């Protein structure tokens, strides 16, 4: 572990800093540099491939164009050009000149005059030839032994193309360029006289200039063109000298070392001619800008780490001593010395912390003193509570005596009233956290109803609709009596001849017990419902004990069940009041 409980704060800080910040950041930077380098190399290769695609597209377009030009030139006007070319094969100079001029006019008519056309030549079977435009500087033997020439002879009426890495005419403006040669050997159906061996068209390719332009951008490397067999046909920068002899041009990418330098080669095949466009670039050229960027990143990172180290040294020195004194003070507090006082020192936050520590110790001492006083008062209150238990027992015993005398004197109504009151009082004297079964709660409610009927001369009645399964469910004690009291005191007050009725229903709804208390009383406004639910006093400041009872029920439900319970009141003025209670089902243990 880089941290130990025995280390001091400064050592722990530096160990944590190096383990959690310096090392991860260095690893992230190294990984990022590697990823960025790879991405930059891939991007450079993509740029090279785009350049090669442009070259291939231009070259393929030019090959198609020169083939179409030659075909058009040969076949135009029912092979008229071939007929005139055949007539130039004569010993009569005047006749030869005449038909050569006609042939030249046909050439200019059939071919739009453009600068890229170097020459057009008709080679006769007897060894003669007729030039249109510039003369060809290539030797006739060299020309006729060319692969494109031989391929055109082998397939009459089919255009075949070849390439030369220089101009084939004496024109200087086309020197050091790529020349495309297209040849078509007319069959007997085209040259009925059987005089012409080959019709050839030579054009200057813009691809050569395009390659030279790309070669100026060193990041794209130097480019050359090779035929399908791998023989180089155009190499303006002597790129082939950079390639080892054993390298295979069939792969799209290759890497090798030569003269102590690492190179990358990228190969793209032109689909029309099958030519291979090869670019070679030094790795250091690809990564030169990246290396500068990576060096700057590393230097900046090291400078930041050095500055942070200096800052950490100063910062830690300015806080260690105050923290040390504070820790010593905390140890004295731990030993029970609450009179300790630490002198505030260091930065503002540390001084604030030390002030807070001093206030905390003073407040702690004060709270201990106050707690001692409260414990003393609590002890005295418990003594008084034990003494006050004598009064409820005396009241219950007195009621029992009254009930006994009423029974002996045959006053059954008085005896029953005393019995009902005893049940209610006995329930009230129990712990506030107690629970009854719903059956027991209803028995207590019956006693209360009996007393209230005597008070109100049987001016109301109550009807029960209780599911059998609900009777064993536990409910907080005296949870129904305040609600029923609200119906009797508020709902039935002021009723004339109509009998007041209370309907009490209980249902199990899944894991919940739902109890509803409804009356046909006069109802109450929404403001009164709000006041009763909140436990507010009336405007005249008098206590409304029914409102207090409802608030007490609502509060005890919330304390016992939290958000799982529901308590709602709804009223229609002059018609009804309905109170709904919804609580989770609890049942008595089976051994009870």
C-alpha positions, 0 to 999 in steps of 0.5 A: 500500500502507498499509504500507511497509518504510521506515515506523517501527513506530508509523506502520505500526501506525496505518496497519494499524489504520485500514486493517484495523480502523477502515475495515472496522468503519465500513463494516460499521456503515454497512451494518448500519445501512442493513440494520437501517433497511430491516428496521425499515421492513419490520417497521413496514410488516408491522405496518401490514399486519397491522392492515389485515388485522385491519380487513379481516377484521372489516369483511368479517365484519360485511358477511357478518353483516349480509347474513345477518341481513337475509336471515334477517329477510326470508325467515323463516317463509315470508316472514311478516315481509314480509307483515306489513310490507306490511300496515303500508302502510295509512291506518288508524292503528290497523291500522298500529300493530297490524301495526307492533307485530307486525312489531317482535315478529317483528324481535326474535324473528328478530334477537337484540337486539344493540347494533350494530343501529341500525334496520330500515326497510321502504320502500314503493313508494308512498313510505311507510315503516315503522321498526323500532327507531330512526328514520333521520336520512338524507333519503329522497332521499339514501338512495334515490339511494345506490349500494347502494340502486340496486344492490339495486333492480336485483337483486331478492332480492339483498342489497347493502351500503353505508357511511356515515361517521357514525351514521344515527340520533339515538343519541349512543353511536353517533355518529362511527362507521362505519355499514353499510347492507344493502338487499334489494328483495323480488321478486314471489315474496317480496312477493306484494302488490307493496307493499314496495320495499326492506327495509333494515338499518342496523348500527354497525360495530366496524371504525370503533372498531378504526381509531380504536384503531389510529390512537392508535398513531402508528407504524401511521399513520392509516387511512381506508377508500375504496370501489372507485372510490377515494372515501373513505367513512370517514376519522376523522382526515382522512387524505385531506388528507395524500394528493396528488391525483395519487396512485393507490390501485391500488398496494399501497405508495407513497411521496411527499413533502408539506410537506417530509416523506416519507410512506409509504402502504400499501393493502390490499383487502378481498376481500368488499366490494372496499373499500380500507383505506389507511394513511398514516404519516410516514417519520420516525415509522417510523424514529424509534426506529431513528434513536435506536439508530443515533445511540447506536451511532455515538457508542459506536463513536467513543468506543471508537475514541478510547479505543483510539487513546489506549491504542495511543499509550501502549502503542506508546510503552512498547514501541518503545524496548525493541524498538529496543534489541533490534533493534540487538542483533540487528544486532550478532549478525548481524555476528558479535558474540556478546558483545552484551547488551541491557538488559531494559526495558519490559513484562514480556513485552518483558523476557522477550523480551530475557532470552530474546534474551540467553540465545539469544546465550549459548547460540548462542556455547556451541553454536558452541564445542561444534560446533567440538569435535564437528567435531574429534572427528568428524575424528578418528573418520573418521581412525580409521575409515579406519585400521580398514578395514585389518582387514576387508580383512585378514580377507577376504584371509586367508579367501581364502588359506584357501579357496585352500589348501583347494581345493589340498588337495582339502578342498572342504567347507572351501573352500566354507565359506570362500567362504560366509563371505567372501560374508557378511562382504563384505556386512556390510562394505558401507554400511548403506544399500545394497540388493540384489536379492532374487536376490542376497539369496537367494544370501547366504542360501544361504551362511549356510544352508550354514554352519548346516547344517554346524553343526547336522549337516543337522538342518533343510532350507529350501524356496523358493517364489519368483515369478520377478518378485520376483527383480529387486525390491530389498530392504535387505541382510541382511534375511532372514538374521536371520529365518532365524537366528531359526527355526534358533536358537530354533525348532529347538532342542530338537527330537528326531527331527523334521526342521526345515523352513523355508518361504520364499515371495515374492509380488508383491501389486500394488505391494508385495513380500510375503515370508513365512518359516515354520518348523515349530519349537517356536514361542514365547510371545507375551511372547518375540515381544514381547521379540524385536520390541522388542529387549529383553534377557533377564532375566538381562541377557545379550545375545540376538543373534538378538533384536538381529538381528530388531530391526535388521531391523524398524528398517531397514525403518522407516527405509527405507520409513516407514509403507509397510512391514509386519513381523509375527511370529506363533507357535503354541507347539509348532507354528510361527513365521511372520514376514511382511515387506511392502515397496513394490516397488523395482527395479534401474535398466534400465541396471544 
